[in-house]
Amino acid sequence: MDFGFRENPFLDVPDLRFTYRHRIFQDVCADLMFVRMSNRRGIALIEGPAGSGKTTLLATLDANRKPGESSVTLSAHRRLSVAKMIDICADALGFAIDRNLEADDLEGRLSAMSAHLEGMSDKGGVILLIDRAETLSADFIEDLPRLLALGREGGAAIHVVLSVACEDDADPLPSAFNAVQSLIHFRSWLGSMSEEEVARYVSHRMIV
């Protein structure tokens, strides 16, 4: 049946026009905003099954970043290293990494980024949003604490938020995360909507 829509209202893409802020979505978003405003160091995890809105939540955080804060959003499907991640963060901050550094020179990048962050205002920084974090390499996760340690007295300069796909909130995290368990300061399950919320969700998308 042709309803005369200009676009498909049910494409599985993070289009903020179609965002339906059901109770769980709002609660997780508010909690993550609080974590960032508190300047806490560490990793925040959003977990949930496919289609639960994890990518849309990352896009919402990107759209609501703090004044002076840059944002980097990418998928873990890319072959990432922490050295490459520092290059991406530096670019977002408008800061050029020394071109004479070797591509895998993590120590040189950490030193350069640390010096740059120390000279920034207390409100500046980067929110690093990584989707599909279950596909991150063990090497990336092992080096991640070095990135999280960057900052200044009184709080973090790089806030890391990861989305992890899993089918049940009792599912364990990928084993590679065992090395950084102590750095995970926030975990939240983005679960399914109630039947009543699904009806409102469908209506909301059709109206948009």
Order of alpha helices (4+ residues) and beta strands (2+ residues): alpha-beta-alpha-beta-alpha-alpha-beta-alpha-beta-beta-beta-beta-alpha
